[in-house]
Amino acid sequence: MAFEELLERAGGVGLFQALQVATLLLPAIYTPFQMLLENFSAAVPDHRCWTQVLDNGSATPANFTQEALLVVSIPLGPNQQPHPCRRFRQLQWQLLDPVMATNWSEAATEQCVDGWVYDHSAFTATIVTKWDLVCDSQGLKPMGQSIYMAGILMGSFIWGLLSSRLGRKPMLSWCCLQVAVAGTSTTFAPNFLIYCGLRFLSAFGLAGIILVSSTMMAEWTTTQRRAVTMTILGCTHSMGQMVVAGLAFTLRDWQDLQLAVSVPFLAFSLVSWWLPESARWLLITGRPNRALQELKKVARINGHKEAKKTLTIQVLMSSMEEEAVSARAHHSVLDLFRIPALRKTTCTMLMVNFSAQMSYYGLVLDLQSLGRDIFLLQALFGAIDFLGRATTLLLFRYFGRRVILAGSLALAGSCILANGLVPQDLQSLRVALAVLGKGCFGISLTCLTIYRTELFPTPLRRSATARGHQQEVVIMESTWF
């Protein structure tokens, strides 16, 4: 008898599982807030060089309009708009004459030695405006996001090891506390270097929340209900994508937004203490008495009164002996490549995962390239992602995993390829294709998450899942560069 049957003796899926899922979904809905935060907090507004004649009130001539002063102060860029990174050394009054409008040379310009003036119509402040991450410093923005992703990558390694040694519950509580403290401290970072360091710590903790919460959810859920649970988790992430759009629309200052997405994790850290430790982990690590207490607690919440008689130490030890031996065996990532059939499955899944994740994050991490109203775009992306993930369960009833995965990827790829052929001025069509592609990627990624747990043997499942998660983070870093 394996742990699955012990869960059935504890009531199977009941009130406890519903309460546990609801509790774990609280930090899950805030996970996209952290992941997508810099779509808004690091948005690049329109900007130009600061000039004395335009921006120093006492030096502004009274008989000229702002438009005229802009013409003589700032050269035109490649898009025939005021150049964001150059200004004239001397005022070019001859440019007010249409005949002389092109009579200037590059030598007459200089860099923005006195700083920049930003358009605050969309955001009152972002990290770009705070630390002038534009022009020669524009490469610092993707570097900061890449440092954040490096924190998630490292966290996915470290927290996986620590949760196997120290338990799921304490690691989840600590990770929530770490995200709360590091995220809140980021708000008051005095410079960009410290900002990146605190974002790294926040990402490090967030990786633990993602990894441990999904593990706890899976270990307290029967196999028959696992697909439903993982789909609900995916839909919650989609809801988070929608909510973050509304939150960013309301809070236009990056510091206010940073606080709003960080402080709630302190409450999540406190709430997580009611969750029982994983009984399966307790049994595998040789703590049957505590495992029995947790199973009886779950049975009591589920209203399964017979568990007091049917759940004993002897039952637990006999049922978990074989699984404990298997779990204690040392398995490495190399085991995924030793058997030819397993090697073929692993390589195929990694290739499919790479293709889907690269395109998915290429869309969601660069909203400004698709249009100016990034709030609406984010809300649309979240809504279509929710619809796609929710539809996956319905599709599972009529089609196999391979058909759904191949079909959704083919349709998503067609949308992305077609988008590349659409002219820039047809903005509505480009957005429609991007949104449709995003929805198809939502279906494919949900299918991948469930399919991956079904294709690999139990002892190797965590290694396969971890490789997929780590590959996802590397892809997210590559997408930013």
Buried (B, 14 or more C-beta within 10 A) or exposed (E): BEBBEBBEBBBBBBEBBEBBBEBBBBBBBBBBBBBBBBBBBBBBBBBBBBBEBBBEEEEEEEEBEEEBBBBBBBBBEEEEEBBBBBBBEEBBEEBEEEEEEEEBEEEBBEEBEEEBBBEEEBBBBBBBBBBBBBBEEBEBBBBBBBBBBBBBBBBBBBBBEBBBEBBBBBBBBBBBBBBBBBBBBBBEBEEBEEBBBBBBBBBBBBBBBBBBBBBBBBBBBBEEBBBBBBBBBBBBBBBBBBBBBEBBBEBBEBBBBBBBBBEBBBEBBEBBEEBBBBBBBBBBBEBBEBBBBBBBBBBBBBEBEEBEEEBEEEBBBEBBEEBBEBBEEEBEEEBBEEEEEBEEBBEEBBEBBBBBBBBBBBBBBBBEEBBEBBBBBBBBBBBBBBBBBBBBBEBBEEEEBEEBBBBBBEBBBBBBEBBEEBEEEEBEEBBBBBBBBBBBBBBBBBBBBBBBBEBBEEBBBBBBBBBBBBBBBBBBBBBBE
